């Protein structure tokens, strides 16, 4: 009898850990709208400074991080280039990467879902080039020092399949927003609910030294971003 106790305890511990893992997976799947065997869209942008359909390397890194997340949920991804993604939203989860200057799909989402956000896509316009304006406040880029990105979870009416938008002032900011989403989705689900809508303004600090890892939340701008202009 005494010899069987450790085996029973080990089996009980394994079952409990398995239960916790499955519960966490279900919550993750619900937040991302990704069930086992489901499909989602990865809408990729293009490097505006390169010919053809090249993807900027930091955006490629962001797609790799998303692919790992999608695989963990047991789902599959279809990659669609931004200028041919003539699809509605709400039937499948969508991850849209890139600002409106390089991603027409992002431009459409901002216009229809986040009309309170204005983005200056003129790279040459100093100091306002690439600036975000939200609620009358301008957020200007200081390259390599302080840059901004929007991270949003949006849903269509009567749909549980969200659109995740990662729109940064530079490619490395897109990756920073995706990495923040992957690392903090549990906290975001607790704060906004597993089917909640939010739009966060993130600041990426010292990207020239620290890459996409130094990120802080500037503000929850959901109310301002979803308000009509």
Secondary structure, DSSP 8 states (H G I E B T S, - for coil): -HHHHHHHHHHHHHHHHHHHHHHHHHHHHHHHT--TT-EEEEEE---TTSSTT---HHHHHHHHHHHHHHHHTT-EEEEEEGGG----SSSSEEEEES-TTT-HHHHHHHHHH-TTEEE---TTSTTTTT-EEETTEEE--BTTTEEEEEEEEE--TT----EEEEEESSHHHHHHHHHHHHHHHHHHHHHH-TT--EEEEEEEE-HHHHTT--EEEEEE-HHHHHS--
